[in-house]
Amino acid sequence: MSMKNVKIVELNADNWYECCELEVSTEQKEYMVPNAVSIAQSKFEPTLKPFAIYFEDKAVGFLMYNSVQEELDGYWVYRIMVDKKFQGRGIGKAATDLMISEMAKLPHAQKIVVGYHPDNFGAHKLYSSLGFIDNGDRFGKEMAVIKYLNY
């Protein structure tokens, strides 16, 4: 698959409902809140930036990050998911790469942080492949991994 077929588009009136209909696999449901909850959260927390993930011309995923620094002095990824019908094609990795490029433009961006449940092996594989490092940081039931941005 060519990564040029993957793009991220800021959530808007034309794609928000499509994102609400996307679902992860049954095994992943315990690790993810529904996209509709994340979309609602972004309306009450304006620093959260929600995006639809497109493969070719179809919305196949959803991601969201915070545009202000939080714990560990980093910018946090809040959500990233790809619909169960489109998983295993490299779409999530390509979209995460695009998101990292966007987040790197934020003021004083030196670290990107993402938290996930230690049993979520798919998330672990994805973030490890993109250079996120586990320094042992834990927040409740989640582990936090960090990608250090190089200038």
N, CA, C and O atoms as a GROMACS GRO file, in nm:
protein
  604
    1MET      N    1   0.084  -0.118   0.000
    1MET     CA    2   0.000   0.000   0.000
    1MET      C    3   0.088   0.124   0.000
    1MET      O    4   0.184   0.132   0.077
    2SER      N    5   0.058   0.216  -0.082
    2SER     CA    6   0.130   0.342  -0.086
    2SER      C    7   0.076   0.433   0.024
    2SER      O    8  -0.045   0.450   0.038
    3MET      N    9   0.165   0.492   0.101
    3MET     CA   10   0.123   0.578   0.211
    3MET      C   11   0.061   0.708   0.160
    3MET      O   12  -0.006   0.778   0.236
    4LYS      N   13   0.082   0.740   0.032
    4LYS     CA   14   0.021   0.862  -0.020
    4LYS      C   15  -0.131   0.848  -0.028
    4LYS      O   16  -0.201   0.948  -0.050
    5ASN      N   17  -0.182   0.728  -0.011
    5ASN     CA   18  -0.328   0.706  -0.009
    5ASN      C   19  -0.390   0.736   0.127
    5ASN      O   20  -0.512   0.733   0.141
    6VAL      N   21  -0.305   0.764   0.228
    6VAL     CA   22  -0.353   0.792   0.363
    6VAL      C   23  -0.336   0.941   0.390
    6VAL      O   24  -0.231   0.999   0.362
    7LYS      N   25  -0.440   1.001   0.446
    7LYS     CA   26  -0.431   1.141   0.486
    7LYS      C   27  -0.515   1.162   0.611
    7LYS      O   28  -0.605   1.082   0.641
    8ILE      N   29  -0.485   1.268   0.683
    8ILE     CA   30  -0.568   1.304   0.798
    8ILE      C   31  -0.632   1.439   0.766
    8ILE      O   32  -0.569   1.530   0.712
    9VAL      N   33  -0.760   1.449   0.802
    9VAL     CA   34  -0.840   1.569   0.773
    9VAL      C   35  -0.908   1.611   0.902
    9VAL      O   36  -0.971   1.530   0.970
   10GLU      N   37  -0.895   1.739   0.935
   10GLU     CA   38  -0.958   1.789   1.056
   10GLU      C   39  -1.106   1.754   1.054
   10GLU      O   40  -1.172   1.764   0.951
   11LEU      N   41  -1.157   1.712   1.169
   11LEU     CA   42  -1.297   1.674   1.179
   11LEU      C   43  -1.384   1.793   1.142
   11LEU      O   44  -1.357   1.906   1.182
   12ASN      N   45  -1.490   1.767   1.065
   12ASN     CA   46  -1.577   1.874   1.019
   12ASN      C   47  -1.719   1.823   1.002
   12ASN      O   48  -1.748   1.707   1.031
   13ALA      N   49  -1.807   1.909   0.954
   13ALA     CA   50  -1.949   1.873   0.938
   13ALA      C   51  -1.970   1.759   0.839
   13ALA      O   52  -2.071   1.690   0.846
   14ASP      N   53  -1.875   1.740   0.749
   14ASP     CA   54  -1.890   1.636   0.647
   14ASP      C   55  -1.840   1.499   0.690
   14ASP      O   56  -1.880   1.399   0.631
   15ASN      N   57  -1.754   1.492   0.792
   15ASN     CA   58  -1.696   1.361   0.824
   15ASN      C   59  -1.716   1.314   0.969
   15ASN      O   60  -1.681   1.201   1.002
   16TRP      N   61  -1.772   1.398   1.055
   16TRP     CA   62  -1.782   1.360   1.196
   16TRP      C   63  -1.870   1.237   1.217
   16TRP      O   64  -1.837   1.150   1.298
   17TYR      N   65  -1.983   1.228   1.145
   17TYR     CA   66  -2.074   1.116   1.167
   17TYR      C   67  -2.014   0.986   1.115
   17TYR      O   68  -2.031   0.880   1.174
   18GLU      N   69  -1.943   0.996   1.003
   18GLU     CA   70  -1.874   0.878   0.950
   18GLU      C   71  -1.778   0.822   1.055
   18GLU      O   72  -1.767   0.700   1.072
   19CYS      N   73  -1.709   0.912   1.124
   19CYS     CA   74  -1.615   0.868   1.229
   19CYS      C   75  -1.687   0.803   1.346
   19CYS      O   76  -1.634   0.712   1.410
   20CYS      N   77  -1.809   0.850   1.374
   20CYS     CA   78  -1.887   0.789   1.483
   20CYS      C   79  -1.925   0.645   1.452
   20CYS      O   80  -1.943   0.564   1.543
   21GLU      N   81  -1.938   0.612   1.325
   21GLU     CA   82  -1.979   0.478   1.286
   21GLU      C   83  -1.865   0.377   1.279
   21GLU      O   84  -1.890   0.258   1.266
   22LEU      N   85  -1.741   0.422   1.288
   22LEU     CA   86  -1.626   0.333   1.280
   22LEU      C   87  -1.612   0.252   1.408
   22LEU      O   88  -1.645   0.301   1.517
   23GLU      N   89  -1.563   0.129   1.395
   23GLU     CA   90  -1.548   0.040   1.510
   23GLU      C   91  -1.415  -0.032   1.507
   23GLU      O   92  -1.363  -0.066   1.401
   24VAL      N   93  -1.360  -0.054   1.626
   24VAL     CA   94  -1.241  -0.137   1.638
   24VAL      C   95  -1.285  -0.283   1.649
   24VAL      O   96  -1.404  -0.312   1.659
   25SER      N   97  -1.189  -0.374   1.646
   25SER     CA   98  -1.222  -0.516   1.659
   25SER      C   99  -1.272  -0.544   1.801
   25SER      O  100  -1.250  -0.465   1.893
   26THR      N  101  -1.338  -0.656   1.817
   26THR     CA  102  -1.394  -0.695   1.948
   26THR      C  103  -1.288  -0.696   2.056
   26THR      O  104  -1.313  -0.651   2.168
   27GLU      N  105  -1.167  -0.747   2.025
   27GLU     CA  106  -1.060  -0.756   2.124
   27GLU      C  107  -1.012  -0.617   2.168
   27GLU      O  108  -0.961  -0.603   2.279
   28GLN      N  109  -1.029  -0.517   2.084
   28GLN     CA  110  -0.979  -0.383   2.115
   28GLN      C  111  -1.081  -0.296   2.188
   28GLN      O  112  -1.045  -0.192   2.244
   29LYS      N  113  -1.207  -0.335   2.188
   29LYS     CA  114  -1.313  -0.250   2.244
   29LYS      C  115  -1.289  -0.213   2.391
   29LYS      O  116  -1.325  -0.103   2.433
   30GLU      N  117  -1.230  -0.303   2.468
   30GLU     CA  118  -1.209  -0.273   2.610
   30GLU      C  119  -1.104  -0.164   2.630
   30GLU      O  120  -1.094  -0.108   2.740
   31TYR      N  121  -1.026  -0.134   2.527
   31TYR     CA  122  -0.920  -0.034   2.539
   31TYR      C  123  -0.959   0.103   2.482
   31TYR      O  124  -0.886   0.201   2.502
   32MET      N  125  -1.070   0.112   2.414
   32MET     CA  126  -1.105   0.235   2.342
   32MET      C  127  -1.244   0.282   2.380
   32MET      O  128  -1.337   0.202   2.393
   33VAL      N  129  -1.257   0.412   2.397
   33VAL     CA  130  -1.391   0.469   2.411
   33VAL      C  131  -1.444   0.492   2.270
   33VAL      O  132  -1.364   0.510   2.177
   34PRO      N  133  -1.576   0.493   2.252
   34PRO     CA  134  -1.630   0.518   2.117
   34PRO      C  135  -1.588   0.656   2.065
   34PRO      O  136  -1.569   0.750   2.142
   35ASN      N  137  -1.573   0.666   1.934
   35ASN     CA  138  -1.532   0.792   1.873
   35ASN      C  139  -1.629   0.905   1.907
   35ASN      O  140  -1.587   1.020   1.921
   36ALA      N  141  -1.758   0.874   1.920
   36ALA     CA  142  -1.856   0.977   1.952
   36ALA      C  143  -1.824   1.044   2.085
   36ALA      O  144  -1.844   1.164   2.101
   37VAL      N  145  -1.773   0.968   2.181
   37VAL     CA  146  -1.735   1.023   2.311
   37VAL      C  147  -1.615   1.118   2.293
   37VAL      O  148  -1.613   1.227   2.351
   38SER      N  149  -1.518   1.077   2.214
   38SER     CA  150  -1.401   1.162   2.190
   38SER      C  151  -1.440   1.291   2.117
   38SER      O  152  -1.390   1.399   2.148
   39ILE      N  153  -1.530   1.278   2.021
   39ILE     CA  154  -1.576   1.396   1.947
   39ILE      C  155  -1.647   1.492   2.041
   39ILE      O  156  -1.625   1.613   2.035
   40ALA      N  157  -1.733   1.440   2.127
   40ALA     CA  158  -1.801   1.524   2.226
   40ALA      C  159  -1.699   1.590   2.318
   40ALA      O  160  -1.711   1.709   2.348
   41GLN      N  161  -1.600   1.514   2.363
   41GLN     CA  162  -1.496   1.568   2.451
   41GLN      C  163  -1.426   1.686   2.384
   41GLN      O  164  -1.395   1.786   2.449
   42SER      N  165  -1.400   1.675   2.254
   42SER     CA  166  -1.329   1.782   2.182
   42SER      C  167  -1.410   1.911   2.176
   42SER      O  168  -1.354   2.019   2.159
   43LYS      N  169  -1.541   1.901   2.188
   43LYS     CA  170  -1.626   2.020   2.185
   43LYS      C  171  -1.624   2.094   2.318
   43LYS      O  172  -1.654   2.213   2.323
   44PHE      N  173  -1.587   2.025   2.425
   44PHE     CA  174  -1.581   2.087   2.557
   44PHE      C  175  -1.438   2.118   2.601
   44PHE      O  176  -1.416   2.195   2.695
   45GLU      N  177  -1.342   2.059   2.532
   45GLU     CA  178  -1.201   2.086   2.558
   45GLU      C  179  -1.139   2.132   2.426
   45GLU      O  180  -1.087   2.051   2.349
   46PRO      N  181  -1.145   2.263   2.399
   46PRO     CA  182  -1.106   2.315   2.267
   46PRO      C  183  -0.960   2.296   2.229
   46PRO      O  184  -0.924   2.317   2.113
   47THR      N  185  -0.874   2.255   2.324
   47THR     CA  186  -0.735   2.229   2.288
   47THR      C  187  -0.718   2.092   2.221
   47THR      O  188  -0.613   2.064   2.164
   48LEU      N  189  -0.821   2.008   2.228
   48LEU     CA  190  -0.815   1.877   2.163
   48LEU      C  191  -0.844   1.894   2.014
   48LEU      O  192  -0.938   1.963   1.975
   49LYS      N  193  -0.763   1.830   1.932
   49LYS     CA  194  -0.773   1.842   1.787
   49LYS      C  195  -0.812   1.706   1.727
   49LYS      O  196  -0.727   1.617   1.717
   50PRO      N  197  -0.939   1.690   1.686
   50PRO     CA  198  -0.984   1.563   1.627
   50PRO      C  199  -0.967   1.562   1.474
   50PRO      O  200  -0.987   1.663   1.408
   51PHE      N  201  -0.931   1.446   1.422
   51PHE     CA  202  -0.910   1.428   1.279
   51PHE      C  203  -0.973   1.296   1.232
   51PHE      O  204  -0.977   1.198   1.306
   52ALA      N  205  -1.020   1.296   1.110
   52ALA     CA  206  -1.060   1.172   1.043
   52ALA      C  207  -0.937   1.120   0.968
   52ALA      O  208  -0.860   1.198   0.912
   53ILE      N  209  -0.922   0.989   0.969
   53ILE     CA  210  -0.816   0.924   0.890
   53ILE      C  211  -0.882   0.873   0.762
   53ILE      O  212  -0.980   0.799   0.767
   54TYR      N  213  -0.828   0.914   0.650
   54TYR     CA  214  -0.880   0.870   0.521
   54TYR      C  215  -0.783   0.775   0.454
   54TYR      O  216  -0.661   0.794   0.457
   55PHE      N  217  -0.839   0.672   0.394
   55PHE     CA  218  -0.766   0.585   0.303
   55PHE      C  219  -0.834   0.602   0.168
   55PHE      O  220  -0.952   0.571   0.152
   56GLU      N  221  -0.758   0.653   0.073
   56GLU     CA  222  -0.814   0.695  -0.056
   56GLU      C  223  -0.920   0.801  -0.024
   56GLU      O  224  -0.884   0.905   0.032
   57ASP      N  225  -1.044   0.781  -0.056
   57ASP     CA  226  -1.145   0.885  -0.030
   57ASP      C  227  -1.245   0.845   0.076
   57ASP      O  228  -1.355   0.901   0.082
   58LYS      N  229  -1.209   0.748   0.160
   58LYS     CA  230  -1.303   0.698   0.260
   58LYS      C  231  -1.247   0.718   0.401
   58LYS      O  232  -1.130   0.691   0.428
   59ALA      N  233  -1.333   0.768   0.490
   59ALA     CA  234  -1.294   0.780   0.631
   59ALA      C  235  -1.288   0.640   0.691
   59ALA      O  236  -1.387   0.568   0.692
   60VAL      N  237  -1.169   0.603   0.740
   60VAL     CA  238  -1.149   0.468   0.794
   60VAL      C  239  -1.096   0.470   0.936
   60VAL      O  240  -1.076   0.364   0.996
   61GLY      N  241  -1.075   0.589   0.991
   61GLY     CA  242  -1.020   0.596   1.126
   61GLY      C  243  -1.039   0.733   1.186
   61GLY      O  244  -1.091   0.826   1.124
   62PHE      N  245  -0.994   0.743   1.311
   62PHE     CA  246  -1.010   0.866   1.388
   62PHE      C  247  -0.889   0.883   1.478
   62PHE      O  248  -0.836   0.786   1.533
   63LEU      N  249  -0.845   1.008   1.493
   63LEU     CA  250  -0.738   1.036   1.588
   63LEU      C  251  -0.763   1.172   1.651
   63LEU      O  252  -0.835   1.256   1.597
   64MET      N  253  -0.702   1.192   1.767
   64MET     CA  254  -0.718   1.319   1.837
   64MET      C  255  -0.596   1.340   1.926
   64MET      O  256  -0.548   1.247   1.991
   65TYR      N  257  -0.548   1.464   1.929
   65TYR     CA  258  -0.436   1.498   2.017
   65TYR      C  259  -0.462   1.632   2.084
   65TYR      O  260  -0.549   1.709   2.042
   66ASN      N  261  -0.384   1.658   2.189
   66ASN     CA  262  -0.398   1.784   2.261
   66ASN      C  263  -0.294   1.883   2.209
   66ASN      O  264  -0.178   1.847   2.190
   67SER      N  265  -0.337   2.006   2.188
   67SER     CA  266  -0.248   2.109   2.134
   67SER      C  267  -0.180   2.191   2.244
   67SER      O  268  -0.117   2.292   2.215
   68VAL      N  269  -0.194   2.148   2.368
   68VAL     CA  270  -0.119   2.208   2.479
   68VAL      C  271  -0.043   2.097   2.552
   68VAL      O  272  -0.087   1.982   2.556
   69GLN      N  273   0.071   2.133   2.607
   69GLN     CA  274   0.152   2.034   2.678
   69GLN      C  275   0.086   1.994   2.809
   69GLN      O  276   0.019   2.075   2.875
   70GLU      N  277   0.106   1.868   2.845
   70GLU     CA  278   0.049   1.814   2.968
   70GLU      C  279   0.159   1.743   3.048
   70GLU      O  280   0.275   1.784   3.047
   71GLU      N  281   0.121   1.635   3.116
   71GLU     CA  282   0.215   1.557   3.195
   71GLU      C  283   0.337   1.519   3.112
   71GLU      O  284   0.329   1.504   2.990
   72LEU      N  285   0.449   1.503   3.182
   72LEU     CA  286   0.577   1.467   3.122
   72LEU      C  287   0.627   1.574   3.024
   72LEU      O  288   0.714   1.547   2.941
   73ASP      N  289   0.570   1.695   3.033
   73ASP     CA  290   0.608   1.807   2.947
   73ASP      C  291   0.598   1.773   2.798
   73ASP      O  292   0.683   1.812   2.718
   74GLY      N  293   0.494   1.699   2.764
   74GLY     CA  294   0.476   1.660   2.625
   74GLY      C  295   0.336   1.687   2.575
   74GLY      O  296   0.244   1.716   2.652
   75TYR      N  297   0.323   1.677   2.446
   75TYR     CA  298   0.192   1.683   2.380
   75TYR      C  299   0.137   1.540   2.374
   75TYR      O  300   0.207   1.448   2.330
   76TRP      N  301   0.013   1.522   2.416
   76TRP     CA  302  -0.044   1.388   2.428
   76TRP      C  303  -0.134   1.352   2.311
   76TRP      O  304  -0.214   1.432   2.262
   77VAL      N  305  -0.119   1.228   2.268
   77VAL     CA  306  -0.213   1.167   2.173
   77VAL      C  307  -0.328   1.114   2.257
   77VAL      O  308  -0.305   1.037   2.351
   78TYR      N  309  -0.450   1.153   2.226
   78TYR     CA  310  -0.566   1.107   2.303
   78TYR      C  311  -0.630   0.985   2.241
   78TYR      O  312  -0.672   0.894   2.314
   79ARG      N  313  -0.640   0.980   2.112
   79ARG     CA  314  -0.705   0.866   2.046
   79ARG      C  315  -0.639   0.841   1.911
   79ARG      O  316  -0.596   0.933   1.842
   80ILE      N  317  -0.632   0.714   1.877
   80ILE     CA  318  -0.602   0.675   1.740
   80ILE      C  319  -0.665   0.539   1.719
   80ILE      O  320  -0.640   0.444   1.793
   81MET      N  321  -0.746   0.531   1.616
   81MET     CA  322  -0.809   0.404   1.585
   81MET      C  323  -0.830   0.392   1.435
   81MET      O  324  -0.844   0.492   1.365
   82VAL      N  325  -0.831   0.268   1.387
   82VAL     CA  326  -0.864   0.237   1.249
   82VAL      C  327  -0.975   0.134   1.254
   82VAL      O  328  -0.971   0.040   1.332
   83ASP      N  329  -1.076   0.154   1.170
   83ASP     CA  330  -1.189   0.062   1.165
   83ASP      C  331  -1.141  -0.081   1.142
   83ASP      O  332  -1.045  -0.106   1.070
   84LYS      N  333  -1.211  -0.175   1.206
   84LYS     CA  334  -1.171  -0.316   1.201
   84LYS      C  335  -1.158  -0.369   1.059
   84LYS      O  336  -1.078  -0.460   1.035
   85LYS      N  337  -1.234  -0.315   0.964
   85LYS     CA  338  -1.228  -0.363   0.825
   85LYS      C  339  -1.102  -0.316   0.752
   85LYS      O  340  -1.069  -0.367   0.645
   86PHE      N  341  -1.031  -0.218   0.810
   86PHE     CA  342  -0.914  -0.162   0.743
   86PHE      C  343  -0.784  -0.182   0.821
   86PHE      O  344  -0.681  -0.127   0.784
   87GLN      N  345  -0.790  -0.259   0.929
   87GLN     CA  346  -0.670  -0.282   1.008
   87GLN      C  347  -0.575  -0.377   0.937
   87GLN      O  348  -0.615  -0.456   0.851
   88GLY      N  349  -0.448  -0.369   0.974
   88GLY     CA  350  -0.347  -0.460   0.920
   88GLY      C  351  -0.293  -0.418   0.784
   88GLY      O  352  -0.226  -0.497   0.718
   89ARG      N  353  -0.320  -0.295   0.742
   89ARG     CA  354  -0.275  -0.248   0.610
   89ARG      C  355  -0.172  -0.136   0.620
   89ARG      O  356  -0.129  -0.082   0.518
   90GLY      N  357  -0.132  -0.101   0.742
   90GLY     CA  358  -0.036   0.007   0.758
   90GLY      C  359  -0.099   0.146   0.764
   90GLY      O  360  -0.028   0.247   0.770
   91ILE      N  361  -0.232   0.151   0.763
   91ILE     CA  362  -0.302   0.279   0.765
   91ILE      C  363  -0.279   0.352   0.898
   91ILE      O  364  -0.253   0.472   0.900
   92GLY      N  365  -0.289   0.279   1.009
   92GLY     CA  366  -0.269   0.340   1.140
   92GLY      C  367  -0.129   0.396   1.155
   92GLY      O  368  -0.112   0.505   1.210
   93LYS      N  369  -0.030   0.324   1.108
   93LYS     CA  370   0.108   0.370   1.116
   93LYS      C  371   0.127   0.495   1.031
   93LYS      O  372   0.190   0.591   1.075
   94ALA      N  373   0.074   0.494   0.909
   94ALA     CA  374   0.087   0.611   0.821
   94ALA      C  375   0.017   0.732   0.881
   94ALA      O  376   0.070   0.843   0.877
   95ALA      N  377  -0.103   0.712   0.936
   95ALA     CA  378  -0.178   0.822   0.997
   95ALA      C  379  -0.107   0.876   1.120
   95ALA      O  380  -0.104   0.997   1.142
   96THR      N  381  -0.049   0.786   1.199
   96THR     CA  382   0.023   0.829   1.319
   96THR      C  383   0.146   0.910   1.279
   96THR      O  384   0.178   1.010   1.344
   97ASP      N  385   0.213   0.869   1.175
   97ASP     CA  386   0.327   0.944   1.122
   97ASP      C  387   0.284   1.086   1.081
   97ASP      O  388   0.352   1.184   1.112
   98LEU      N  389   0.171   1.096   1.012
   98LEU     CA  390   0.118   1.226   0.970
   98LEU      C  391   0.083   1.311   1.093
   98LEU      O  392   0.111   1.431   1.097
   99MET      N  393   0.023   1.248   1.193
   99MET     CA  394  -0.013   1.318   1.315
   99MET      C  395   0.113   1.369   1.386
   99MET      O  396   0.115   1.483   1.434
  100ILE      N  397   0.216   1.288   1.394
  100ILE     CA  398   0.342   1.329   1.457
  100ILE      C  399   0.398   1.451   1.384
  100ILE      O  400   0.448   1.544   1.448
  101SER      N  401   0.391   1.452   1.252
  101SER     CA  402   0.439   1.568   1.175
  101SER      C  403   0.362   1.694   1.211
  101SER      O  404   0.420   1.802   1.221
  102GLU      N  405   0.231   1.681   1.230
  102GLU     CA  406   0.149   1.796   1.271
  102GLU      C  407   0.183   1.840   1.413
  102GLU      O  408   0.196   1.959   1.440
  103MET      N  409   0.196   1.744   1.502
  103MET     CA  410   0.225   1.776   1.641
  103MET      C  411   0.364   1.838   1.658
  103MET      O  412   0.385   1.920   1.748
  104ALA      N  413   0.457   1.802   1.572
  104ALA     CA  414   0.593   1.856   1.579
  104ALA      C  415   0.594   2.006   1.550
  104ALA      O  416   0.690   2.075   1.585
  105LYS      N  417   0.489   2.058   1.487
  105LYS     CA  418   0.480   2.200   1.457
  105LYS      C  419   0.428   2.282   1.576
  105LYS      O  420   0.432   2.405   1.572
  106LEU      N  421   0.381   2.216   1.680
  106LEU     CA  422   0.327   2.286   1.796
  106LEU      C  423   0.442   2.357   1.870
  106LEU      O  424   0.556   2.314   1.861
  107PRO      N  425   0.410   2.466   1.942
  107PRO     CA  426   0.516   2.543   2.010
  107PRO      C  427   0.598   2.459   2.107
  107PRO      O  428   0.543   2.388   2.192
  108HIS      N  429   0.729   2.468   2.094
  108HIS     CA  430   0.823   2.401   2.185
  108HIS      C  431   0.802   2.249   2.190
  108HIS      O  432   0.824   2.186   2.294
  109ALA      N  433   0.761   2.192   2.080
  109ALA     CA  434   0.737   2.047   2.075
  109ALA      C  435   0.869   1.972   2.083
  109ALA      O  436   0.952   1.979   1.992
  110GLN      N  437   0.888   1.900   2.193
  110GLN     CA  438   1.005   1.815   2.209
  110GLN      C  439   0.969   1.670   2.234
  110GLN      O  440   1.047   1.579   2.206
  111LYS      N  441   0.846   1.649   2.288
  111LYS     CA  442   0.802   1.513   2.320
  111LYS      C  443   0.657   1.495   2.281
  111LYS      O  444   0.574   1.585   2.298
  112ILE      N  445   0.628   1.378   2.229
  112ILE     CA  446   0.490   1.335   2.207
  112ILE      C  447   0.469   1.213   2.295
  112ILE      O  448   0.550   1.121   2.296
  113VAL      N  449   0.359   1.215   2.369
  113VAL     CA  450   0.333   1.110   2.466
  113VAL      C  451   0.200   1.044   2.433
  113VAL      O  452   0.104   1.110   2.393
  114VAL      N  453   0.195   0.914   2.450
  114VAL     CA  454   0.069   0.841   2.434
  114VAL      C  455   0.058   0.739   2.546
  114VAL      O  456   0.156   0.674   2.583
  115GLY      N  457  -0.063   0.726   2.599
  115GLY     CA  458  -0.088   0.627   2.702
  115GLY      C  459  -0.177   0.517   2.648
  115GLY      O  460  -0.268   0.541   2.570
  116TYR      N  461  -0.149   0.396   2.690
  116TYR     CA  462  -0.233   0.283   2.651
  116TYR      C  463  -0.220   0.171   2.754
  116TYR      O  464  -0.124   0.167   2.831
  117HIS      N  465  -0.317   0.082   2.753
  117HIS     CA  466  -0.317  -0.030   2.846
  117HIS      C  467  -0.204  -0.126   2.809
  117HIS      O  468  -0.185  -0.155   2.691
  118PRO      N  469  -0.128  -0.175   2.908
  118PRO     CA  470  -0.016  -0.264   2.878
  118PRO      C  471  -0.053  -0.391   2.800
  118PRO      O  472   0.031  -0.448   2.731
  119ASP      N  473  -0.178  -0.434   2.810
  119ASP     CA  474  -0.221  -0.554   2.737
  119ASP      C  475  -0.262  -0.525   2.593
  119ASP      O  476  -0.294  -0.618   2.518
  120ASN      N  477  -0.260  -0.400   2.552
  120ASN     CA  478  -0.298  -0.364   2.416
  120ASN      C  479  -0.174  -0.380   2.327
  120ASN      O  480  -0.101  -0.285   2.301
  121PHE      N  481  -0.154  -0.503   2.282
  121PHE     CA  482  -0.032  -0.537   2.207
  121PHE      C  483  -0.026  -0.469   2.071
  121PHE      O  484   0.083  -0.441   2.021
  122GLY      N  485  -0.141  -0.443   2.011
  122GLY     CA  486  -0.144  -0.372   1.883
  122GLY      C  487  -0.089  -0.230   1.898
  122GLY      O  488  -0.011  -0.184   1.816
  123ALA      N  489  -0.132  -0.163   2.005
  123ALA     CA  490  -0.082  -0.027   2.031
  123ALA      C  491   0.068  -0.032   2.059
  123ALA      O  492   0.144   0.052   2.009
  124HIS      N  493   0.111  -0.129   2.137
  124HIS     CA  494   0.253  -0.142   2.169
  124HIS      C  495   0.337  -0.158   2.042
  124HIS      O  496   0.440  -0.093   2.025
  125LYS      N  497   0.292  -0.245   1.955
  125LYS     CA  498   0.364  -0.270   1.829
  125LYS      C  499   0.371  -0.143   1.744
  125LYS      O  500   0.476  -0.109   1.690
  126LEU      N  501   0.257  -0.073   1.733
  126LEU     CA  502   0.252   0.049   1.652
  126LEU      C  503   0.348   0.154   1.707
  126LEU      O  504   0.432   0.205   1.633
  127TYR      N  505   0.336   0.185   1.835
  127TYR     CA  506   0.417   0.293   1.890
  127TYR      C  507   0.565   0.257   1.894
  127TYR      O  508   0.650   0.345   1.872
  128SER      N  509   0.599   0.134   1.921
  128SER     CA  510   0.739   0.092   1.918
  128SER      C  511   0.798   0.110   1.779
  128SER      O  512   0.911   0.156   1.764
  129SER      N  513   0.720   0.075   1.677
  129SER     CA  514   0.768   0.085   1.539
  129SER      C  515   0.791   0.230   1.496
  129SER      O  516   0.864   0.256   1.401
  130LEU      N  517   0.729   0.324   1.568
  130LEU     CA  518   0.743   0.466   1.535
  130LEU      C  519   0.843   0.538   1.626
  130LEU      O  520   0.855   0.660   1.621
  131GLY      N  521   0.914   0.461   1.709
  131GLY     CA  522   1.019   0.519   1.790
  131GLY      C  523   0.977   0.569   1.927
  131GLY      O  524   1.053   0.642   1.991
  132PHE      N  525   0.860   0.531   1.974
  132PHE     CA  526   0.819   0.568   2.109
  132PHE      C  527   0.893   0.478   2.208
  132PHE      O  528   0.913   0.359   2.182
  133ILE      N  529   0.933   0.536   2.320
  133ILE     CA  530   1.014   0.465   2.420
  133ILE      C  531   0.938   0.458   2.552
  133ILE      O  532   0.875   0.555   2.595
  134ASP      N  533   0.946   0.342   2.616
  134ASP     CA  534   0.886   0.323   2.748
  134ASP      C  535   0.991   0.352   2.854
  134ASP      O  536   1.085   0.275   2.872
  135ASN      N  537   0.973   0.465   2.924
  135ASN     CA  538   1.063   0.502   3.033
  135ASN      C  539   1.009   0.459   3.169
  135ASN      O  540   1.064   0.497   3.272
  136GLY      N  541   0.901   0.380   3.169
  136GLY     CA  542   0.844   0.333   3.294
  136GLY      C  543   0.737   0.423   3.353
  136GLY      O  544   0.694   0.401   3.467
  137ASP      N  545   0.693   0.524   3.278
  137ASP     CA  546   0.589   0.614   3.327
  137ASP      C  547   0.453   0.545   3.323
  137ASP      O  548   0.417   0.482   3.224
  138ARG      N  549   0.379   0.557   3.434
  138ARG     CA  550   0.248   0.494   3.444
  138ARG      C  551   0.147   0.594   3.498
  138ARG      O  552   0.178   0.672   3.588
  139PHE      N  553   0.027   0.590   3.443
  139PHE     CA  554  -0.083   0.675   3.486
  139PHE      C  555  -0.204   0.584   3.505
  139PHE      O  556  -0.268   0.546   3.408
  140GLY      N  557  -0.235   0.550   3.629
  140GLY     CA  558  -0.345   0.459   3.655
  140GLY      C  559  -0.316   0.324   3.591
  140GLY      O  560  -0.212   0.264   3.616
  141LYS      N  561  -0.409   0.277   3.509
  141LYS     CA  562  -0.394   0.147   3.443
  141LYS      C  563  -0.315   0.156   3.312
  141LYS      O  564  -0.292   0.055   3.246
  142GLU      N  565  -0.274   0.278   3.275
  142GLU     CA  566  -0.207   0.294   3.145
  142GLU      C  567  -0.058   0.320   3.161
  142GLU      O  568  -0.013   0.380   3.259
  143MET      N  569   0.015   0.273   3.063
  143MET     CA  570   0.156   0.307   3.052
  143MET      C  571   0.167   0.424   2.955
  143MET      O  572   0.086   0.436   2.863
  144ALA      N  573   0.266   0.508   2.974
  144ALA     CA  574   0.288   0.621   2.884
  144ALA      C  575   0.422   0.602   2.815
  144ALA      O  576   0.523   0.580   2.880
  145VAL      N  577   0.422   0.611   2.683
  145VAL     CA  578   0.543   0.601   2.605
  145VAL      C  579   0.567   0.736   2.537
  145VAL      O  580   0.474   0.811   2.509
  146ILE      N  581   0.695   0.764   2.511
  146ILE     CA  582   0.735   0.896   2.463
  146ILE      C  583   0.813   0.885   2.333
  146ILE      O  584   0.898   0.798   2.315
  147LYS      N  585   0.781   0.976   2.242
  147LYS     CA  586   0.861   0.994   2.121
  147LYS      C  587   0.932   1.128   2.136
  147LYS      O  588   0.868   1.232   2.150
  148TYR      N  589   1.063   1.124   2.133
  148TYR     CA  590   1.142   1.245   2.142
  148TYR      C  591   1.162   1.298   2.001
  148TYR      O  592   1.206   1.226   1.911
  149LEU      N  593   1.130   1.425   1.982
  149LEU     CA  594   1.141   1.487   1.850
  149LEU      C  595   1.281   1.544   1.835
  149LEU      O  596   1.332   1.612   1.924
  150ASN      N  597   1.342   1.517   1.721
  150ASN     CA  598   1.476   1.568   1.693
  150ASN      C  599   1.466   1.691   1.604
  150ASN      O  600   1.381   1.698   1.515
  151TYR      N  601   1.550   1.784   1.628
  151TYR     CA  602   1.551   1.907   1.546
  151TYR      C  603   1.672   1.908   1.458
  151TYR      O  604   1.691   2.002   1.381
   0.00000   0.00000   0.00000
